[in-house]
Amino acid sequence: MANIKSAKKRIRTNNARAERNKAQKSAVKTDIKKVEAAIAANDKAAASEALTATVSSIQKAANNGIYHKNTAARKISRLTKAVNAL
């Protein structure tokens, strides 16, 4: 355990940021599952609608540094390709 006041604050802020990052990453995963479920059901309209929301959330996560930009691009590309294949 840290003794210095600034180190204690750093631990608190790191934990808060980690929780925030975890929540946003979890939300992106949930969005991806919605798109994949619509693809599995062969529902093109629902899949494309869910894809729009998912792309937005992935890009926001990438802008916040939660995902690397190439990782975000890869996820978006794979989902878009799957929806277009319907």
HTML snippet that shows the backbone in 3Dmol.js (N, CA, C, O; Angstrom):
<script src="https://3Dmol.org/build/3Dmol-min.js"></script>
<div id="view" style="width:600px;height:400px;position:relative"></div>
<script>
const pdb = `
ATOM      1  N   MET A   1       0.847  -1.187   0.000  1.00  0.00           N
ATOM      2  CA  MET A   1       0.000   0.000   0.000  1.00  0.00           C
ATOM      3  C   MET A   1       0.882   1.237   0.000  1.00  0.00           C
ATOM      4  O   MET A   1       1.894   1.303   0.699  1.00  0.00           O
ATOM      5  N   ALA A   2       0.483   2.201  -0.788  1.00  0.00           N
ATOM      6  CA  ALA A   2       1.256   3.433  -0.911  1.00  0.00           C
ATOM      7  C   ALA A   2       1.108   4.296   0.349  1.00  0.00           C
ATOM      8  O   ALA A   2       0.064   4.295   1.001  1.00  0.00           O
ATOM      9  N   ASN A   3       2.161   5.020   0.670  1.00  0.00           N
ATOM     10  CA  ASN A   3       2.139   5.924   1.817  1.00  0.00           C
ATOM     11  C   ASN A   3       2.029   7.386   1.399  1.00  0.00           C
ATOM     12  O   ASN A   3       1.518   8.218   2.148  1.00  0.00           O
ATOM     13  N   ILE A   4       2.511   7.690   0.199  1.00  0.00           N
ATOM     14  CA  ILE A   4       2.535   9.065  -0.274  1.00  0.00           C
ATOM     15  C   ILE A   4       1.151   9.444  -0.805  1.00  0.00           C
ATOM     16  O   ILE A   4       0.488   8.663  -1.489  1.00  0.00           O
ATOM     17  N   LYS A   5       0.741  10.659  -0.471  1.00  0.00           N
ATOM     18  CA  LYS A   5      -0.604  11.120  -0.809  1.00  0.00           C
ATOM     19  C   LYS A   5      -0.869  11.064  -2.316  1.00  0.00           C
ATOM     20  O   LYS A   5      -1.936  10.627  -2.747  1.00  0.00           O
ATOM     21  N   SER A   6       0.098  11.504  -3.104  1.00  0.00           N
ATOM     22  CA  SER A   6      -0.094  11.509  -4.561  1.00  0.00           C
ATOM     23  C   SER A   6      -0.177  10.084  -5.112  1.00  0.00           C
ATOM     24  O   SER A   6      -0.892   9.830  -6.081  1.00  0.00           O
ATOM     25  N   ALA A   7       0.558   9.154  -4.490  1.00  0.00           N
ATOM     26  CA  ALA A   7       0.502   7.757  -4.933  1.00  0.00           C
ATOM     27  C   ALA A   7      -0.856   7.145  -4.609  1.00  0.00           C
ATOM     28  O   ALA A   7      -1.391   6.355  -5.386  1.00  0.00           O
ATOM     29  N   LYS A   8      -1.409   7.516  -3.453  1.00  0.00           N
ATOM     30  CA  LYS A   8      -2.746   7.035  -3.086  1.00  0.00           C
ATOM     31  C   LYS A   8      -3.787   7.548  -4.073  1.00  0.00           C
ATOM     32  O   LYS A   8      -4.688   6.813  -4.478  1.00  0.00           O
ATOM     33  N   LYS A   9      -3.656   8.819  -4.458  1.00  0.00           N
ATOM     34  CA  LYS A   9      -4.580   9.402  -5.422  1.00  0.00           C
ATOM     35  C   LYS A   9      -4.430   8.711  -6.778  1.00  0.00           C
ATOM     36  O   LYS A   9      -5.421   8.447  -7.458  1.00  0.00           O
ATOM     37  N   ARG A  10      -3.203   8.426  -7.160  1.00  0.00           N
ATOM     38  CA  ARG A  10      -2.950   7.764  -8.443  1.00  0.00           C
ATOM     39  C   ARG A  10      -3.625   6.394  -8.465  1.00  0.00           C
ATOM     40  O   ARG A  10      -4.194   5.996  -9.481  1.00  0.00           O
ATOM     41  N   ILE A  11      -3.565   5.682  -7.357  1.00  0.00           N
ATOM     42  CA  ILE A  11      -4.219   4.363  -7.271  1.00  0.00           C
ATOM     43  C   ILE A  11      -5.731   4.521  -7.451  1.00  0.00           C
ATOM     44  O   ILE A  11      -6.364   3.755  -8.177  1.00  0.00           O
ATOM     45  N   ARG A  12      -6.302   5.533  -6.772  1.00  0.00           N
ATOM     46  CA  ARG A  12      -7.750   5.766  -6.888  1.00  0.00           C
ATOM     47  C   ARG A  12      -8.142   6.114  -8.322  1.00  0.00           C
ATOM     48  O   ARG A  12      -9.123   5.587  -8.847  1.00  0.00           O
ATOM     49  N   THR A  13      -7.373   7.001  -8.954  1.00  0.00           N
ATOM     50  CA  THR A  13      -7.732   7.407 -10.319  1.00  0.00           C
ATOM     51  C   THR A  13      -7.543   6.257 -11.300  1.00  0.00           C
ATOM     52  O   THR A  13      -8.337   6.094 -12.226  1.00  0.00           O
ATOM     53  N   ASN A  14      -6.491   5.454 -11.101  1.00  0.00           N
ATOM     54  CA  ASN A  14      -6.278   4.298 -11.975  1.00  0.00           C
ATOM     55  C   ASN A  14      -7.438   3.315 -11.869  1.00  0.00           C
ATOM     56  O   ASN A  14      -7.897   2.779 -12.878  1.00  0.00           O
ATOM     57  N   ASN A  15      -7.912   3.078 -10.647  1.00  0.00           N
ATOM     58  CA  ASN A  15      -9.038   2.167 -10.456  1.00  0.00           C
ATOM     59  C   ASN A  15     -10.306   2.717 -11.100  1.00  0.00           C
ATOM     60  O   ASN A  15     -11.069   1.969 -11.710  1.00  0.00           O
ATOM     61  N   ALA A  16     -10.531   4.014 -10.967  1.00  0.00           N
ATOM     62  CA  ALA A  16     -11.721   4.621 -11.567  1.00  0.00           C
ATOM     63  C   ALA A  16     -11.671   4.522 -13.083  1.00  0.00           C
ATOM     64  O   ALA A  16     -12.674   4.210 -13.725  1.00  0.00           O
ATOM     65  N   ARG A  17     -10.503   4.788 -13.653  1.00  0.00           N
ATOM     66  CA  ARG A  17     -10.359   4.704 -15.106  1.00  0.00           C
ATOM     67  C   ARG A  17     -10.506   3.270 -15.596  1.00  0.00           C
ATOM     68  O   ARG A  17     -11.102   3.026 -16.644  1.00  0.00           O
ATOM     69  N   ALA A  18      -9.959   2.317 -14.831  1.00  0.00           N
ATOM     70  CA  ALA A  18     -10.067   0.908 -15.211  1.00  0.00           C
ATOM     71  C   ALA A  18     -11.526   0.462 -15.229  1.00  0.00           C
ATOM     72  O   ALA A  18     -11.941  -0.275 -16.124  1.00  0.00           O
ATOM     73  N   GLU A  19     -12.301   0.905 -14.246  1.00  0.00           N
ATOM     74  CA  GLU A  19     -13.725   0.573 -14.201  1.00  0.00           C
ATOM     75  C   GLU A  19     -14.464   1.174 -15.393  1.00  0.00           C
ATOM     76  O   GLU A  19     -15.314   0.527 -16.003  1.00  0.00           O
ATOM     77  N   ARG A  20     -14.125   2.422 -15.713  1.00  0.00           N
ATOM     78  CA  ARG A  20     -14.761   3.091 -16.843  1.00  0.00           C
ATOM     79  C   ARG A  20     -14.425   2.376 -18.144  1.00  0.00           C
ATOM     80  O   ARG A  20     -15.299   2.156 -18.982  1.00  0.00           O
ATOM     81  N   ASN A  21     -13.153   2.015 -18.312  1.00  0.00           N
ATOM     82  CA  ASN A  21     -12.722   1.305 -19.521  1.00  0.00           C
ATOM     83  C   ASN A  21     -13.410  -0.047 -19.626  1.00  0.00           C
ATOM     84  O   ASN A  21     -13.850  -0.448 -20.703  1.00  0.00           O
ATOM     85  N   LYS A  22     -13.501  -0.748 -18.495  1.00  0.00           N
ATOM     86  CA  LYS A  22     -14.130  -2.069 -18.480  1.00  0.00           C
ATOM     87  C   LYS A  22     -15.593  -1.971 -18.891  1.00  0.00           C
ATOM     88  O   LYS A  22     -16.088  -2.813 -19.641  1.00  0.00           O
ATOM     89  N   ALA A  23     -16.286  -0.941 -18.400  1.00  0.00           N
ATOM     90  CA  ALA A  23     -17.697  -0.762 -18.722  1.00  0.00           C
ATOM     91  C   ALA A  23     -17.883  -0.475 -20.216  1.00  0.00           C
ATOM     92  O   ALA A  23     -18.786  -1.019 -20.850  1.00  0.00           O
ATOM     93  N   GLN A  24     -17.029   0.374 -20.763  1.00  0.00           N
ATOM     94  CA  GLN A  24     -17.163   0.714 -22.182  1.00  0.00           C
ATOM     95  C   GLN A  24     -16.823  -0.484 -23.064  1.00  0.00           C
ATOM     96  O   GLN A  24     -17.476  -0.710 -24.083  1.00  0.00           O
ATOM     97  N   LYS A  25     -15.807  -1.251 -22.680  1.00  0.00           N
ATOM     98  CA  LYS A  25     -15.424  -2.441 -23.444  1.00  0.00           C
ATOM     99  C   LYS A  25     -16.549  -3.471 -23.410  1.00  0.00           C
ATOM    100  O   LYS A  25     -16.833  -4.125 -24.414  1.00  0.00           O
ATOM    101  N   SER A  26     -17.183  -3.610 -22.254  1.00  0.00           N
ATOM    102  CA  SER A  26     -18.298  -4.537 -22.104  1.00  0.00           C
ATOM    103  C   SER A  26     -19.484  -4.105 -22.971  1.00  0.00           C
ATOM    104  O   SER A  26     -20.157  -4.943 -23.571  1.00  0.00           O
ATOM    105  N   ALA A  27     -19.734  -2.807 -23.032  1.00  0.00           N
ATOM    106  CA  ALA A  27     -20.830  -2.293 -23.862  1.00  0.00           C
ATOM    107  C   ALA A  27     -20.570  -2.569 -25.341  1.00  0.00           C
ATOM    108  O   ALA A  27     -21.493  -2.901 -26.085  1.00  0.00           O
ATOM    109  N   VAL A  28     -19.315  -2.434 -25.765  1.00  0.00           N
ATOM    110  CA  VAL A  28     -18.965  -2.723 -27.160  1.00  0.00           C
ATOM    111  C   VAL A  28     -19.195  -4.199 -27.452  1.00  0.00           C
ATOM    112  O   VAL A  28     -19.739  -4.549 -28.499  1.00  0.00           O
ATOM    113  N   LYS A  29     -18.783  -5.064 -26.533  1.00  0.00           N
ATOM    114  CA  LYS A  29     -18.977  -6.509 -26.729  1.00  0.00           C
ATOM    115  C   LYS A  29     -20.453  -6.857 -26.825  1.00  0.00           C
ATOM    116  O   LYS A  29     -20.842  -7.712 -27.621  1.00  0.00           O
ATOM    117  N   THR A  30     -21.280  -6.193 -26.014  1.00  0.00           N
ATOM    118  CA  THR A  30     -22.724  -6.422 -26.061  1.00  0.00           C
ATOM    119  C   THR A  30     -23.283  -6.001 -27.412  1.00  0.00           C
ATOM    120  O   THR A  30     -24.107  -6.708 -27.992  1.00  0.00           O
ATOM    121  N   ASP A  31     -22.839  -4.855 -27.915  1.00  0.00           N
ATOM    122  CA  ASP A  31     -23.287  -4.379 -29.231  1.00  0.00           C
ATOM    123  C   ASP A  31     -22.892  -5.359 -30.329  1.00  0.00           C
ATOM    124  O   ASP A  31     -23.678  -5.635 -31.235  1.00  0.00           O
ATOM    125  N   ILE A  32     -21.667  -5.885 -30.245  1.00  0.00           N
ATOM    126  CA  ILE A  32     -21.191  -6.840 -31.241  1.00  0.00           C
ATOM    127  C   ILE A  32     -22.057  -8.097 -31.224  1.00  0.00           C
ATOM    128  O   ILE A  32     -22.395  -8.646 -32.273  1.00  0.00           O
ATOM    129  N   LYS A  33     -22.412  -8.548 -30.014  1.00  0.00           N
ATOM    130  CA  LYS A  33     -23.264  -9.740 -29.897  1.00  0.00           C
ATOM    131  C   LYS A  33     -24.634  -9.501 -30.515  1.00  0.00           C
ATOM    132  O   LYS A  33     -25.218 -10.417 -31.094  1.00  0.00           O
ATOM    133  N   LYS A  34     -25.157  -8.272 -30.399  1.00  0.00           N
ATOM    134  CA  LYS A  34     -26.453  -7.950 -31.006  1.00  0.00           C
ATOM    135  C   LYS A  34     -26.383  -8.064 -32.526  1.00  0.00           C
ATOM    136  O   LYS A  34     -27.296  -8.591 -33.161  1.00  0.00           O
ATOM    137  N   VAL A  35     -25.287  -7.566 -33.102  1.00  0.00           N
ATOM    138  CA  VAL A  35     -25.115  -7.650 -34.552  1.00  0.00           C
ATOM    139  C   VAL A  35     -24.994  -9.109 -34.965  1.00  0.00           C
ATOM    140  O   VAL A  35     -25.624  -9.539 -35.931  1.00  0.00           O
ATOM    141  N   GLU A  36     -24.186  -9.872 -34.237  1.00  0.00           N
ATOM    142  CA  GLU A  36     -23.985 -11.283 -34.584  1.00  0.00           C
ATOM    143  C   GLU A  36     -25.274 -12.085 -34.443  1.00  0.00           C
ATOM    144  O   GLU A  36     -25.514 -13.009 -35.220  1.00  0.00           O
ATOM    145  N   ALA A  37     -26.104 -11.742 -33.459  1.00  0.00           N
ATOM    146  CA  ALA A  37     -27.391 -12.426 -33.288  1.00  0.00           C
ATOM    147  C   ALA A  37     -28.309 -12.127 -34.464  1.00  0.00           C
ATOM    148  O   ALA A  37     -29.005 -13.019 -34.950  1.00  0.00           O
ATOM    149  N   ALA A  38     -28.318 -10.878 -34.926  1.00  0.00           N
ATOM    150  CA  ALA A  38     -29.151 -10.503 -36.076  1.00  0.00           C
ATOM    151  C   ALA A  38     -28.653 -11.193 -37.340  1.00  0.00           C
ATOM    152  O   ALA A  38     -29.452 -11.577 -38.195  1.00  0.00           O
ATOM    153  N   ILE A  39     -27.332 -11.353 -37.462  1.00  0.00           N
ATOM    154  CA  ILE A  39     -26.762 -12.055 -38.617  1.00  0.00           C
ATOM    155  C   ILE A  39     -27.177 -13.525 -38.578  1.00  0.00           C
ATOM    156  O   ILE A  39     -27.546 -14.103 -39.600  1.00  0.00           O
ATOM    157  N   ALA A  40     -27.111 -14.121 -37.388  1.00  0.00           N
ATOM    158  CA  ALA A  40     -27.482 -15.531 -37.246  1.00  0.00           C
ATOM    159  C   ALA A  40     -28.955 -15.751 -37.570  1.00  0.00           C
ATOM    160  O   ALA A  40     -29.332 -16.814 -38.064  1.00  0.00           O
ATOM    161  N   ALA A  41     -29.793 -14.743 -37.292  1.00  0.00           N
ATOM    162  CA  ALA A  41     -31.223 -14.839 -37.573  1.00  0.00           C
ATOM    163  C   ALA A  41     -31.552 -14.450 -39.017  1.00  0.00           C
ATOM    164  O   ALA A  41     -32.719 -14.466 -39.409  1.00  0.00           O
ATOM    165  N   ASN A  42     -30.541 -14.102 -39.806  1.00  0.00           N
ATOM    166  CA  ASN A  42     -30.712 -13.669 -41.203  1.00  0.00           C
ATOM    167  C   ASN A  42     -31.646 -12.464 -41.323  1.00  0.00           C
ATOM    168  O   ASN A  42     -32.428 -12.369 -42.269  1.00  0.00           O
ATOM    169  N   ASP A  43     -31.561 -11.557 -40.368  1.00  0.00           N
ATOM    170  CA  ASP A  43     -32.387 -10.345 -40.371  1.00  0.00           C
ATOM    171  C   ASP A  43     -31.515  -9.170 -40.816  1.00  0.00           C
ATOM    172  O   ASP A  43     -30.855  -8.525 -40.002  1.00  0.00           O
ATOM    173  N   LYS A  44     -31.527  -8.909 -42.111  1.00  0.00           N
ATOM    174  CA  LYS A  44     -30.646  -7.881 -42.686  1.00  0.00           C
ATOM    175  C   LYS A  44     -30.942  -6.495 -42.112  1.00  0.00           C
ATOM    176  O   LYS A  44     -30.016  -5.740 -41.813  1.00  0.00           O
ATOM    177  N   ALA A  45     -32.221  -6.156 -41.957  1.00  0.00           N
ATOM    178  CA  ALA A  45     -32.588  -4.823 -41.466  1.00  0.00           C
ATOM    179  C   ALA A  45     -32.104  -4.605 -40.037  1.00  0.00           C
ATOM    180  O   ALA A  45     -31.518  -3.569 -39.723  1.00  0.00           O
ATOM    181  N   ALA A  46     -32.351  -5.583 -39.180  1.00  0.00           N
ATOM    182  CA  ALA A  46     -31.923  -5.455 -37.783  1.00  0.00           C
ATOM    183  C   ALA A  46     -30.399  -5.460 -37.682  1.00  0.00           C
ATOM    184  O   ALA A  46     -29.822  -4.746 -36.862  1.00  0.00           O
ATOM    185  N   ALA A  47     -29.755  -6.268 -38.517  1.00  0.00           N
ATOM    186  CA  ALA A  47     -28.295  -6.348 -38.485  1.00  0.00           C
ATOM    187  C   ALA A  47     -27.670  -5.027 -38.905  1.00  0.00           C
ATOM    188  O   ALA A  47     -26.718  -4.566 -38.276  1.00  0.00           O
ATOM    189  N   SER A  48     -28.190  -4.416 -39.955  1.00  0.00           N
ATOM    190  CA  SER A  48     -27.605  -3.155 -40.420  1.00  0.00           C
ATOM    191  C   SER A  48     -27.877  -2.023 -39.421  1.00  0.00           C
ATOM    192  O   SER A  48     -27.050  -1.129 -39.239  1.00  0.00           O
ATOM    193  N   GLU A  49     -29.042  -2.074 -38.783  1.00  0.00           N
ATOM    194  CA  GLU A  49     -29.357  -1.061 -37.779  1.00  0.00           C
ATOM    195  C   GLU A  49     -28.453  -1.218 -36.555  1.00  0.00           C
ATOM    196  O   GLU A  49     -27.941  -0.233 -36.022  1.00  0.00           O
ATOM    197  N   ALA A  50     -28.260  -2.468 -36.115  1.00  0.00           N
ATOM    198  CA  ALA A  50     -27.377  -2.732 -34.972  1.00  0.00           C
ATOM    199  C   ALA A  50     -25.932  -2.414 -35.337  1.00  0.00           C
ATOM    200  O   ALA A  50     -25.156  -1.977 -34.486  1.00  0.00           O
ATOM    201  N   LEU A  51     -25.572  -2.630 -36.584  1.00  0.00           N
ATOM    202  CA  LEU A  51     -24.203  -2.355 -37.037  1.00  0.00           C
ATOM    203  C   LEU A  51     -23.878  -0.875 -36.907  1.00  0.00           C
ATOM    204  O   LEU A  51     -22.773  -0.515 -36.500  1.00  0.00           O
ATOM    205  N   THR A  52     -24.826  -0.021 -37.248  1.00  0.00           N
ATOM    206  CA  THR A  52     -24.606   1.421 -37.164  1.00  0.00           C
ATOM    207  C   THR A  52     -24.270   1.835 -35.734  1.00  0.00           C
ATOM    208  O   THR A  52     -23.328   2.595 -35.506  1.00  0.00           O
ATOM    209  N   ALA A  53     -25.041   1.333 -34.777  1.00  0.00           N
ATOM    210  CA  ALA A  53     -24.795   1.662 -33.368  1.00  0.00           C
ATOM    211  C   ALA A  53     -23.477   1.071 -32.896  1.00  0.00           C
ATOM    212  O   ALA A  53     -22.749   1.696 -32.125  1.00  0.00           O
ATOM    213  N   THR A  54     -23.173  -0.133 -33.359  1.00  0.00           N
ATOM    214  CA  THR A  54     -21.945  -0.814 -32.941  1.00  0.00           C
ATOM    215  C   THR A  54     -20.710  -0.100 -33.467  1.00  0.00           C
ATOM    216  O   THR A  54     -19.734   0.073 -32.737  1.00  0.00           O
ATOM    217  N   VAL A  55     -20.743   0.313 -34.721  1.00  0.00           N
ATOM    218  CA  VAL A  55     -19.605   1.033 -35.308  1.00  0.00           C
ATOM    219  C   VAL A  55     -19.339   2.305 -34.520  1.00  0.00           C
ATOM    220  O   VAL A  55     -18.189   2.650 -34.247  1.00  0.00           O
ATOM    221  N   SER A  56     -20.407   2.996 -34.156  1.00  0.00           N
ATOM    222  CA  SER A  56     -20.264   4.221 -33.379  1.00  0.00           C
ATOM    223  C   SER A  56     -19.612   3.947 -32.028  1.00  0.00           C
ATOM    224  O   SER A  56     -18.703   4.670 -31.620  1.00  0.00           O
ATOM    225  N   SER A  57     -20.068   2.915 -31.337  1.00  0.00           N
ATOM    226  CA  SER A  57     -19.505   2.617 -30.017  1.00  0.00           C
ATOM    227  C   SER A  57     -18.064   2.140 -30.113  1.00  0.00           C
ATOM    228  O   SER A  57     -17.255   2.448 -29.236  1.00  0.00           O
ATOM    229  N   ILE A  58     -17.726   1.393 -31.163  1.00  0.00           N
ATOM    230  CA  ILE A  58     -16.334   0.930 -31.346  1.00  0.00           C
ATOM    231  C   ILE A  58     -15.425   2.130 -31.615  1.00  0.00           C
ATOM    232  O   ILE A  58     -14.327   2.213 -31.065  1.00  0.00           O
ATOM    233  N   GLN A  59     -15.878   3.050 -32.454  1.00  0.00           N
ATOM    234  CA  GLN A  59     -15.062   4.224 -32.761  1.00  0.00           C
ATOM    235  C   GLN A  59     -14.874   5.111 -31.534  1.00  0.00           C
ATOM    236  O   GLN A  59     -13.794   5.667 -31.335  1.00  0.00           O
ATOM    237  N   LYS A  60     -15.915   5.249 -30.706  1.00  0.00           N
ATOM    238  CA  LYS A  60     -15.778   6.021 -29.478  1.00  0.00           C
ATOM    239  C   LYS A  60     -14.761   5.376 -28.547  1.00  0.00           C
ATOM    240  O   LYS A  60     -13.952   6.065 -27.926  1.00  0.00           O
ATOM    241  N   ALA A  61     -14.806   4.048 -28.454  1.00  0.00           N
ATOM    242  CA  ALA A  61     -13.853   3.334 -27.603  1.00  0.00           C
ATOM    243  C   ALA A  61     -12.433   3.509 -28.127  1.00  0.00           C
ATOM    244  O   ALA A  61     -11.494   3.648 -27.343  1.00  0.00           O
ATOM    245  N   ALA A  62     -12.270   3.501 -29.437  1.00  0.00           N
ATOM    246  CA  ALA A  62     -10.941   3.690 -30.025  1.00  0.00           C
ATOM    247  C   ALA A  62     -10.444   5.113 -29.769  1.00  0.00           C
ATOM    248  O   ALA A  62      -9.263   5.320 -29.489  1.00  0.00           O
ATOM    249  N   ASN A  63     -11.337   6.082 -29.865  1.00  0.00           N
ATOM    250  CA  ASN A  63     -10.947   7.470 -29.610  1.00  0.00           C
ATOM    251  C   ASN A  63     -10.547   7.684 -28.154  1.00  0.00           C
ATOM    252  O   ASN A  63      -9.704   8.530 -27.854  1.00  0.00           O
ATOM    253  N   ASN A  64     -11.157   6.911 -27.246  1.00  0.00           N
ATOM    254  CA  ASN A  64     -10.832   7.013 -25.833  1.00  0.00           C
ATOM    255  C   ASN A  64      -9.616   6.187 -25.453  1.00  0.00           C
ATOM    256  O   ASN A  64      -9.200   6.187 -24.295  1.00  0.00           O
ATOM    257  N   GLY A  65      -9.042   5.482 -26.423  1.00  0.00           N
ATOM    258  CA  GLY A  65      -7.838   4.717 -26.155  1.00  0.00           C
ATOM    259  C   GLY A  65      -8.100   3.346 -25.573  1.00  0.00           C
ATOM    260  O   GLY A  65      -7.170   2.688 -25.106  1.00  0.00           O
ATOM    261  N   ILE A  66      -9.347   2.899 -25.588  1.00  0.00           N
ATOM    262  CA  ILE A  66      -9.676   1.583 -25.044  1.00  0.00           C
ATOM    263  C   ILE A  66      -9.295   0.499 -26.037  1.00  0.00           C
ATOM    264  O   ILE A  66      -8.832  -0.572 -25.643  1.00  0.00           O
ATOM    265  N   TYR A  67      -9.485   0.766 -27.311  1.00  0.00           N
ATOM    266  CA  TYR A  67      -9.038  -0.126 -28.378  1.00  0.00           C
ATOM    267  C   TYR A  67      -8.004   0.608 -29.220  1.00  0.00           C
ATOM    268  O   TYR A  67      -8.102   1.819 -29.417  1.00  0.00           O
ATOM    269  N   HIS A  68      -7.018  -0.122 -29.713  1.00  0.00           N
ATOM    270  CA  HIS A  68      -6.082   0.431 -30.687  1.00  0.00           C
ATOM    271  C   HIS A  68      -6.859   0.709 -31.962  1.00  0.00           C
ATOM    272  O   HIS A  68      -7.833   0.015 -32.254  1.00  0.00           O
ATOM    273  N   LYS A  69      -6.446   1.715 -32.728  1.00  0.00           N
ATOM    274  CA  LYS A  69      -7.210   2.098 -33.923  1.00  0.00           C
ATOM    275  C   LYS A  69      -7.298   0.973 -34.940  1.00  0.00           C
ATOM    276  O   LYS A  69      -8.316   0.834 -35.617  1.00  0.00           O
ATOM    277  N   ASN A  70      -6.251   0.169 -35.060  1.00  0.00           N
ATOM    278  CA  ASN A  70      -6.293  -0.946 -36.010  1.00  0.00           C
ATOM    279  C   ASN A  70      -7.225  -2.055 -35.523  1.00  0.00           C
ATOM    280  O   ASN A  70      -7.895  -2.705 -36.325  1.00  0.00           O
ATOM    281  N   THR A  71      -7.264  -2.265 -34.230  1.00  0.00           N
ATOM    282  CA  THR A  71      -8.186  -3.258 -33.666  1.00  0.00           C
ATOM    283  C   THR A  71      -9.618  -2.833 -33.930  1.00  0.00           C
ATOM    284  O   THR A  71     -10.453  -3.652 -34.316  1.00  0.00           O
ATOM    285  N   ALA A  72      -9.902  -1.563 -33.724  1.00  0.00           N
ATOM    286  CA  ALA A  72     -11.245  -1.042 -33.973  1.00  0.00           C
ATOM    287  C   ALA A  72     -11.602  -1.192 -35.451  1.00  0.00           C
ATOM    288  O   ALA A  72     -12.710  -1.609 -35.788  1.00  0.00           O
ATOM    289  N   ALA A  73     -10.668  -0.853 -36.320  1.00  0.00           N
ATOM    290  CA  ALA A  73     -10.913  -0.954 -37.755  1.00  0.00           C
ATOM    291  C   ALA A  73     -11.169  -2.406 -38.163  1.00  0.00           C
ATOM    292  O   ALA A  73     -12.022  -2.683 -39.006  1.00  0.00           O
ATOM    293  N   ARG A  74     -10.425  -3.318 -37.560  1.00  0.00           N
ATOM    294  CA  ARG A  74     -10.583  -4.742 -37.881  1.00  0.00           C
ATOM    295  C   ARG A  74     -11.962  -5.240 -37.438  1.00  0.00           C
ATOM    296  O   ARG A  74     -12.632  -5.959 -38.179  1.00  0.00           O
ATOM    297  N   LYS A  75     -12.384  -4.857 -36.233  1.00  0.00           N
ATOM    298  CA  LYS A  75     -13.692  -5.277 -35.734  1.00  0.00           C
ATOM    299  C   LYS A  75     -14.816  -4.728 -36.617  1.00  0.00           C
ATOM    300  O   LYS A  75     -15.755  -5.445 -36.963  1.00  0.00           O
ATOM    301  N   ILE A  76     -14.705  -3.453 -36.974  1.00  0.00           N
ATOM    302  CA  ILE A  76     -15.717  -2.821 -37.814  1.00  0.00           C
ATOM    303  C   ILE A  76     -15.758  -3.489 -39.188  1.00  0.00           C
ATOM    304  O   ILE A  76     -16.831  -3.755 -39.728  1.00  0.00           O
ATOM    305  N   SER A  77     -14.587  -3.753 -39.739  1.00  0.00           N
ATOM    306  CA  SER A  77     -14.508  -4.362 -41.064  1.00  0.00           C
ATOM    307  C   SER A  77     -15.144  -5.750 -41.085  1.00  0.00           C
ATOM    308  O   SER A  77     -15.894  -6.078 -42.004  1.00  0.00           O
ATOM    309  N   ARG A  78     -14.846  -6.552 -40.085  1.00  0.00           N
ATOM    310  CA  ARG A  78     -15.384  -7.913 -40.044  1.00  0.00           C
ATOM    311  C   ARG A  78     -16.899  -7.904 -39.883  1.00  0.00           C
ATOM    312  O   ARG A  78     -17.600  -8.682 -40.532  1.00  0.00           O
ATOM    313  N   LEU A  79     -17.406  -7.027 -39.020  1.00  0.00           N
ATOM    314  CA  LEU A  79     -18.857  -6.951 -38.835  1.00  0.00           C
ATOM    315  C   LEU A  79     -19.556  -6.462 -40.091  1.00  0.00           C
ATOM    316  O   LEU A  79     -20.591  -7.001 -40.484  1.00  0.00           O
ATOM    317  N   THR A  80     -18.987  -5.435 -40.723  1.00  0.00           N
ATOM    318  CA  THR A  80     -19.581  -4.880 -41.943  1.00  0.00           C
ATOM    319  C   THR A  80     -19.603  -5.919 -43.051  1.00  0.00           C
ATOM    320  O   THR A  80     -20.590  -6.049 -43.775  1.00  0.00           O
ATOM    321  N   LYS A  81     -18.508  -6.655 -43.177  1.00  0.00           N
ATOM    322  CA  LYS A  81     -18.411  -7.698 -44.186  1.00  0.00           C
ATOM    323  C   LYS A  81     -19.472  -8.779 -43.954  1.00  0.00           C
ATOM    324  O   LYS A  81     -20.085  -9.265 -44.905  1.00  0.00           O
ATOM    325  N   ALA A  82     -19.683  -9.148 -42.703  1.00  0.00           N
ATOM    326  CA  ALA A  82     -20.677 -10.178 -42.377  1.00  0.00           C
ATOM    327  C   ALA A  82     -22.093  -9.703 -42.666  1.00  0.00           C
ATOM    328  O   ALA A  82     -22.917 -10.465 -43.173  1.00  0.00           O
ATOM    329  N   VAL A  83     -22.377  -8.431 -42.341  1.00  0.00           N
ATOM    330  CA  VAL A  83     -23.715  -7.888 -42.605  1.00  0.00           C
ATOM    331  C   VAL A  83     -23.958  -7.775 -44.112  1.00  0.00           C
ATOM    332  O   VAL A  83     -25.054  -8.073 -44.587  1.00  0.00           O
ATOM    333  N   ASN A  84     -22.950  -7.350 -44.855  1.00  0.00           N
ATOM    334  CA  ASN A  84     -23.105  -7.212 -46.307  1.00  0.00           C
ATOM    335  C   ASN A  84     -23.261  -8.553 -47.005  1.00  0.00           C
ATOM    336  O   ASN A  84     -23.817  -8.617 -48.101  1.00  0.00           O
ATOM    337  N   ALA A  85     -22.779  -9.624 -46.386  1.00  0.00           N
ATOM    338  CA  ALA A  85     -22.882 -10.955 -46.979  1.00  0.00           C
ATOM    339  C   ALA A  85     -24.290 -11.517 -46.867  1.00  0.00           C
ATOM    340  O   ALA A  85     -24.614 -12.499 -47.536  1.00  0.00           O
ATOM    341  N   LEU A  86     -25.145 -10.905 -46.021  1.00  0.00           N
ATOM    342  CA  LEU A  86     -26.523 -11.406 -45.881  1.00  0.00           C
ATOM    343  C   LEU A  86     -27.324 -11.230 -47.152  1.00  0.00           C
ATOM    344  O   LEU A  86     -28.498 -11.599 -47.198  1.00  0.00           O
TER     345      LEU A  86
END
`;
const viewer = $3Dmol.createViewer("view");
viewer.addModel(pdb, "pdb");
viewer.setStyle({}, {cartoon: {color: "spectrum"}});
viewer.zoomTo();
viewer.render();
</script>
